[in-house]
Amino acid sequence: MLHKVIQVRLYPTKEQQQQLAQTFGCARWWWNLALNKSIQVYKETGKGLGRSALNALLPGLKKAEETRWLADCYSQVLQATTLNLTTAYKNFFEKRAGFPKFKSKHGKQSIQYPQNVKIVDGNIQLPGNIGIVKAKIYRPIEGKIKTVTVSQTPSGKYLASVLIEVEGENPTTTTEGKIYGIDLGLKHFAVVTDGEKVSKYDNPKHLAKYEENLKRKQQKLARKQKGSNSRSKSRKVVAKVYERISNSRQDFLHKLSYKLVSDSQAVIVENLHVKGMVRNPNLVKAISDVGWGTFVNFLAYKLERKGGRLIEVDRWFPSSKICSHCFHQVSEMPLDVREWTCPHCGTHHDRDGNAAINIRSEGIRMLKADGSAVSAVGGEVRPKLGRKSKLRHSPLSTEAHVIVGTPI
């Protein structure tokens, strides 16, 4: 079985908006209470509270005088909140995510319906007292609906993310198509090579385009009195600018990732340590805006759907310091050096293009070492006869139709 997510826009009525706001508030309150209770119990006993122990607290809260309003919330929304909290704890202890945070009434709000959601005449019917909500479904929802997450963006828009289960098997690993090597950067967002040519994609600098507009609106927001309706309206105006920036970034990343995945069998990138890189105060804004991590995630799931492979080369691999012609490695390569000449063979290199070629070569070596079938097209990455490679691994050829090992 395969799972897909389709996001649709919702247009609730005024009454439905109020009901959703109450449900958002109940789910948020229960998350914060359950998280606080889990922290207290862990401090006292050294053990956390599981999903069943937290859900056992709900009946008493619904009957208590001061929290009787909790009974008006659809029960499965609260149970889904418990499941999400315990999952967040599990991810934290397995070092996949940070510690769960308390939720605020400001910013994005979300709730999850684990079942009983239906599509009625092109609209979405939510369980409980909300009923049928007008929706704009841009593609048919075919398959079994597993869960639906309803969210409200900071700008006030309502969205529904529908997780559906469809019949089918995971695609088999493909050995047809190009193998791309990508060097990610700031001046050029991506320098891409397929072994035959090098292509450069400029950094769109999404934040810089809206920076003056954003500055003016943030200054207006800062002058508003806290708690006033005027401040609430101004906050939505600022949120709309941020949403526009985010949408333009997502659009660029989706289009570029689709272009690379559509004719490839594998894409090779560097495993960048973004969290460490943003500690540089001079680059934090540019690195945060460029969206490298999101781009790699887009490549990963698009390749998985197709049966392709995403290979991440170790971040310490000296892709910029190695001559892609003779494999000589220089000792130093400052960031301000954008072009250089190999002292061993005299080949003149563009820094980013040379790095992309080396990243591609290293990724193909990793594929072969893994026993994967590789049909790489184009490019010559082995040293000239009589010259020894300066790499720690053996040089390889990526000529067309090289099959190594057995297909995975």
Wavefront OBJ file of the C-alpha trace (Angstrom):
o trace
v 0.000 0.000 0.000
v 1.171 3.524 -0.820
v 0.439 6.720 1.073
v -0.049 10.169 -0.441
v -0.907 13.565 1.008
v -3.128 16.075 -0.780
v -3.482 19.578 0.628
v -6.732 21.445 -0.046
v -7.958 24.937 0.810
v -10.959 25.217 3.142
v -13.524 28.034 3.257
v -15.454 27.609 6.546
v -18.424 29.802 7.430
v -18.276 32.260 10.341
v -19.962 29.701 12.597
v -17.570 26.943 11.477
v -14.589 29.263 12.037
v -15.730 29.755 15.626
v -16.171 26.000 16.113
v -12.715 25.344 14.645
v -11.206 28.011 16.912
v -12.722 26.265 19.943
v -11.381 22.904 18.753
v -7.917 24.402 18.140
v -8.008 25.818 21.662
v -9.052 22.525 23.262
v -6.352 20.550 21.441
v -3.742 23.176 22.293
v -4.776 23.258 25.979
v -4.685 19.465 26.233
v -1.251 19.284 24.559
v 0.199 21.812 27.018
v -1.411 20.101 30.035
v -0.263 16.618 28.955
v 3.258 17.882 28.235
v 3.462 19.633 31.617
v 2.110 16.524 33.386
v 4.656 14.311 31.609
v 7.512 16.599 32.639
v 6.386 16.635 36.283
v 5.989 12.843 36.474
v 9.401 12.340 34.854
v 11.041 14.644 37.421
v 9.363 12.795 40.296
v 9.706 9.191 39.152
v 12.229 9.180 36.311
v 9.590 7.685 34.020
v 7.298 9.342 31.506
v 3.586 8.919 30.893
v 2.489 6.724 28.007
v -0.369 7.238 25.612
v -2.899 5.170 27.566
v -1.997 6.856 30.872
v -2.525 10.316 29.378
v -5.816 9.380 27.683
v -7.040 8.014 31.041
v -6.937 11.582 32.400
v -9.426 12.899 29.822
v -12.719 11.504 31.265
v -12.022 13.131 34.645
v -11.181 16.469 33.034
v -14.412 16.442 31.013
v -16.458 15.884 34.195
v -14.629 18.456 36.335
v -16.474 21.757 36.828
v -13.629 24.022 35.679
v -12.814 21.995 32.538
v -16.269 20.761 31.537
v -15.936 22.700 28.279
v -13.442 20.047 27.144
v -16.372 17.657 26.590
v -17.579 19.827 23.690
v -14.462 18.904 21.694
v -14.590 15.866 19.410
v -12.965 13.121 21.489
v -10.753 11.677 18.748
v -9.105 15.064 18.179
v -7.860 14.977 21.790
v -6.718 11.363 21.449
v -4.860 12.242 18.235
v -3.168 15.074 20.159
v -2.028 12.527 22.759
v -0.649 10.282 20.019
v 1.255 13.189 18.460
v 2.746 14.133 21.840
v 3.947 10.601 22.594
v 5.379 10.398 19.069
v 7.213 13.684 19.668
v 8.683 12.233 22.872
v 9.759 9.087 21.031
v 11.458 11.146 18.323
v 13.243 13.153 21.004
v 14.595 10.131 22.870
v 15.698 8.533 19.589
v 17.484 11.817 18.707
v 15.424 12.510 15.596
v 14.000 15.782 16.907
v 14.230 18.299 19.737
v 12.264 18.243 22.981
v 8.492 18.851 22.543
v 7.506 22.494 22.982
v 4.444 24.112 24.505
v 1.958 25.449 21.957
v 0.933 29.104 21.680
v -2.384 30.601 20.588
v -0.354 32.847 18.267
v 0.934 31.423 14.991
v -0.154 28.287 13.169
v -2.936 26.155 14.706
v -3.714 22.551 13.799
v -5.865 19.585 14.760
v -6.032 16.037 13.438
v -9.022 13.837 12.643
v -7.917 10.170 12.583
v -11.115 8.880 10.961
v -14.740 9.559 9.938
v -13.813 12.285 7.415
v -15.711 12.137 4.116
v -15.667 13.862 0.734
v -19.190 15.120 -0.052
v -19.878 16.821 -3.400
v -16.338 18.167 -3.661
v -16.318 19.410 -0.068
v -14.953 17.939 3.170
v -17.237 16.693 5.922
v -15.606 16.800 9.351
v -16.969 14.738 12.250
v -18.501 16.340 15.311
v -20.603 19.489 15.101
v -18.613 21.187 12.301
v -20.206 19.358 9.379
v -19.529 19.979 5.687
v -16.864 22.609 5.008
v -16.538 24.190 1.584
v -13.244 23.109 -0.028
v -11.261 23.628 -3.207
v -9.984 20.172 -4.193
v -7.643 20.590 -7.166
v -7.099 16.861 -7.813
v -9.341 13.833 -7.216
v -8.949 12.122 -3.850
v -8.910 8.428 -4.707
v -8.254 5.787 -2.074
v -8.939 5.327 1.608
v -8.708 8.453 3.749
v -6.489 7.675 6.748
v -6.197 11.011 8.583
v -7.018 14.657 7.907
v -5.061 17.490 9.525
v -6.898 20.817 9.560
v -4.721 23.873 10.109
v -5.011 27.641 10.193
v -2.029 29.626 8.938
v -0.859 32.805 10.727
v -2.355 34.792 7.832
v -5.803 33.309 8.552
v -6.124 30.705 5.764
v -7.615 27.272 6.477
v -5.994 24.164 4.982
v -6.658 20.432 5.153
v -3.908 17.862 4.571
v -5.586 14.609 3.537
v -3.520 11.431 3.975
v -4.821 8.729 1.643
v -3.896 5.085 1.199
v -3.889 3.703 -2.329
v -3.248 0.234 -3.630
v 0.085 -0.441 -5.239
v 3.630 -1.541 -4.582
v 6.707 0.552 -3.996
v 8.472 1.229 -7.322
v 11.501 -0.909 -8.102
v 14.884 0.792 -8.147
v 15.551 2.208 -11.597
v 18.911 1.959 -13.375
v 17.918 4.142 -16.295
v 18.515 7.848 -16.573
v 21.183 10.344 -15.624
v 23.175 10.597 -12.413
v 23.376 14.164 -11.184
v 25.973 15.614 -8.851
v 24.944 18.822 -7.090
v 27.047 21.400 -5.284
v 24.790 23.671 -3.207
v 25.835 27.254 -2.535
v 24.720 30.838 -1.916
v 25.742 32.762 -5.044
v 24.508 29.897 -7.204
v 21.830 27.900 -5.422
v 22.890 24.728 -7.219
v 25.674 23.790 -9.614
v 24.607 20.576 -11.333
v 26.522 18.152 -13.548
v 25.398 14.997 -15.315
v 28.930 14.010 -16.296
v 28.796 15.775 -19.659
v 27.935 19.400 -18.873
v 27.692 21.704 -15.862
v 24.586 23.842 -15.277
v 24.262 26.681 -12.774
v 21.012 27.783 -11.098
v 21.145 31.220 -9.503
v 19.985 31.822 -5.951
v 16.594 33.614 -6.217
v 17.130 35.366 -2.835
v 13.434 35.302 -1.955
v 13.764 37.260 1.299
v 15.738 40.104 -0.314
v 12.896 40.755 -2.792
v 10.410 41.404 0.010
v 12.775 42.807 2.647
v 11.810 46.487 2.331
v 8.100 45.696 2.248
v 8.485 43.379 5.234
v 10.461 46.003 7.171
v 7.737 48.642 6.748
v 4.965 46.296 7.855
v 6.956 45.063 10.850
v 7.563 48.654 11.936
v 3.820 49.325 11.762
v 3.179 46.198 13.813
v 5.681 47.293 16.471
v 3.796 50.586 16.960
v 0.451 48.884 17.632
v -0.748 48.453 21.194
v -0.444 44.892 22.473
v -3.772 43.091 22.729
v -5.595 45.488 20.403
v -7.596 44.528 17.323
v -5.361 46.801 15.272
v -2.305 44.788 16.329
v -4.072 41.550 15.452
v -4.847 42.847 11.948
v -1.300 44.128 11.516
v 0.097 40.743 12.581
v -1.886 39.084 9.791
v -0.501 41.581 7.276
v 3.061 40.680 8.288
v 2.163 36.976 8.178
v 0.928 37.349 4.595
v 4.307 38.740 3.513
v 6.109 35.815 5.157
v 3.642 33.443 3.495
v 4.379 34.996 0.098
v 8.115 34.510 0.678
v 7.583 30.911 1.732
v 5.357 30.176 -1.272
v 7.876 31.599 -3.750
v 10.663 29.557 -2.139
v 8.588 26.351 -2.210
v 7.636 26.955 -5.835
v 11.272 27.342 -6.878
v 12.416 24.279 -4.927
v 9.573 22.091 -6.224
v 10.208 23.031 -9.848
v 13.966 22.520 -9.687
v 13.721 19.218 -7.794
v 11.109 17.918 -10.255
v 13.295 18.915 -13.209
v 16.265 16.973 -11.810
v 14.289 13.907 -10.739
v 12.265 13.543 -13.935
v 15.174 12.199 -16.039
v 17.517 10.755 -13.397
v 18.155 7.459 -11.646
v 20.176 9.017 -8.809
v 20.968 12.460 -7.399
v 24.098 13.041 -5.317
v 24.416 15.932 -2.851
v 26.605 16.902 0.077
v 25.392 16.164 3.604
v 25.567 19.778 4.785
v 25.639 20.671 8.485
v 23.192 23.575 8.194
v 22.704 23.945 11.962
v 26.410 24.572 12.373
v 26.640 26.847 9.340
v 23.948 29.243 10.574
v 26.061 30.014 13.638
v 28.016 32.348 11.375
v 26.293 35.733 12.030
v 27.303 37.039 8.603
v 25.600 34.191 6.737
v 22.698 33.203 8.984
v 20.059 35.174 7.029
v 21.252 33.982 3.606
v 21.553 30.322 4.669
v 18.158 30.334 6.400
v 16.520 31.828 3.305
v 18.071 29.544 0.681
v 16.309 26.329 1.817
v 18.948 23.637 1.247
v 17.360 21.204 3.707
v 13.905 21.555 2.159
v 15.377 21.048 -1.313
v 17.072 17.794 -0.271
v 13.817 16.597 1.318
v 11.950 17.334 -1.916
v 14.550 15.397 -3.894
v 14.313 12.476 -1.459
v 10.573 11.897 -1.650
v 10.330 12.552 -5.381
v 13.127 10.058 -6.052
v 11.518 7.520 -3.710
v 8.248 7.724 -5.653
v 10.098 7.108 -8.892
v 12.436 4.384 -7.625
v 15.519 6.601 -7.790
v 18.276 7.031 -5.224
v 19.402 10.042 -3.208
v 23.044 9.751 -2.181
v 24.493 12.087 0.460
v 28.257 12.461 0.345
v 30.009 12.997 3.681
v 30.283 16.689 4.588
v 34.048 16.316 5.142
v 34.670 15.043 1.619
v 37.078 17.660 0.082
v 35.085 18.198 -3.112
v 36.441 21.720 -3.687
v 40.092 20.821 -3.076
v 40.362 17.901 -5.519
v 41.225 18.324 -9.188
v 38.534 16.428 -11.096
v 41.022 15.868 -13.962
v 44.063 14.321 -12.240
v 42.732 13.849 -8.665
v 45.462 15.953 -7.081
v 44.324 17.427 -3.766
v 45.459 20.875 -2.635
v 45.904 21.603 1.055
v 43.954 24.864 1.308
v 41.037 26.419 -0.592
v 39.743 29.698 0.971
v 36.096 30.592 0.349
v 36.994 33.700 -1.638
v 38.797 31.593 -4.280
v 36.179 30.973 -6.986
v 38.575 29.750 -9.704
v 41.866 27.895 -9.418
v 44.481 26.081 -11.471
v 45.664 22.603 -10.522
v 49.412 22.751 -9.671
v 49.822 19.136 -10.801
v 48.225 19.026 -14.260
v 47.585 22.710 -14.970
v 43.819 22.324 -15.485
v 41.852 25.506 -14.757
v 38.744 24.931 -12.636
v 35.628 26.775 -11.698
v 35.389 26.039 -7.970
v 31.692 25.057 -7.841
v 31.669 23.172 -11.152
v 34.712 21.165 -10.112
v 33.082 20.395 -6.738
v 29.904 19.141 -8.441
v 31.945 16.777 -10.637
v 33.791 15.384 -7.602
v 30.551 14.973 -5.636
v 29.086 13.001 -8.537
v 32.170 10.784 -8.770
v 32.142 10.072 -5.032
v 28.425 9.269 -5.121
v 28.874 6.776 -7.961
v 31.728 5.152 -6.012
v 29.366 4.799 -3.023
v 26.688 3.256 -5.237
v 29.138 0.703 -6.609
v 30.510 -0.079 -3.153
v 26.916 -0.723 -2.075
v 26.527 -3.263 -4.864
v 23.957 -1.189 -6.736
v 23.445 -1.429 -10.453
v 24.659 1.769 -12.083
v 24.083 2.872 -15.652
v 25.861 6.218 -15.681
v 25.866 8.275 -18.833
v 28.639 10.672 -19.785
v 31.765 11.971 -18.138
v 35.282 10.742 -17.612
v 36.587 10.888 -14.056
v 39.606 8.583 -14.049
v 43.142 9.996 -14.026
v 45.386 9.924 -17.080
v 47.569 6.868 -17.525
v 50.770 6.976 -15.498
v 49.384 9.403 -12.913
v 48.465 8.203 -9.445
v 45.283 9.375 -7.813
v 45.595 11.501 -4.725
v 42.235 10.261 -3.486
v 41.934 7.822 -0.623
v 39.767 5.588 -2.800
v 40.326 4.105 -6.214
v 39.322 6.272 -9.190
v 36.467 4.970 -11.287
v 34.989 5.294 -14.735
v 31.420 6.423 -15.283
v 31.167 5.621 -18.952
v 27.812 4.575 -20.342
v 26.184 1.286 -19.392
v 28.442 0.163 -16.567
v 26.726 -2.538 -14.550
v 28.230 -3.499 -11.212
v 26.781 -5.997 -8.763
v 23.109 -6.915 -8.760
v 20.148 -4.574 -8.885
v 18.600 -3.610 -5.564
l 1 2 3 4 5 6 7 8 9 10 11 12 13 14 15 16 17 18 19 20 21 22 23 24 25 26 27 28 29 30 31 32 33 34 35 36 37 38 39 40 41 42 43 44 45 46 47 48 49 50 51 52 53 54 55 56 57 58 59 60 61 62 63 64 65 66 67 68 69 70 71 72 73 74 75 76 77 78 79 80 81 82 83 84 85 86 87 88 89 90 91 92 93 94 95 96 97 98 99 100 101 102 103 104 105 106 107 108 109 110 111 112 113 114 115 116 117 118 119 120 121 122 123 124 125 126 127 128 129 130 131 132 133 134 135 136 137 138 139 140 141 142 143 144 145 146 147 148 149 150 151 152 153 154 155 156 157 158 159 160 161 162 163 164 165 166 167 168 169 170 171 172 173 174 175 176 177 178 179 180 181 182 183 184 185 186 187 188 189 190 191 192 193 194 195 196 197 198 199 200 201 202 203 204 205 206 207 208 209 210 211 212 213 214 215 216 217 218 219 220 221 222 223 224 225 226 227 228 229 230 231 232 233 234 235 236 237 238 239 240 241 242 243 244 245 246 247 248 249 250 251 252 253 254 255 256 257 258 259 260 261 262 263 264 265 266 267 268 269 270 271 272 273 274 275 276 277 278 279 280 281 282 283 284 285 286 287 288 289 290 291 292 293 294 295 296 297 298 299 300 301 302 303 304 305 306 307 308 309 310 311 312 313 314 315 316 317 318 319 320 321 322 323 324 325 326 327 328 329 330 331 332 333 334 335 336 337 338 339 340 341 342 343 344 345 346 347 348 349 350 351 352 353 354 355 356 357 358 359 360 361 362 363 364 365 366 367 368 369 370 371 372 373 374 375 376 377 378 379 380 381 382 383 384 385 386 387 388 389 390 391 392 393 394 395 396 397 398 399 400 401 402 403 404 405 406 407 408
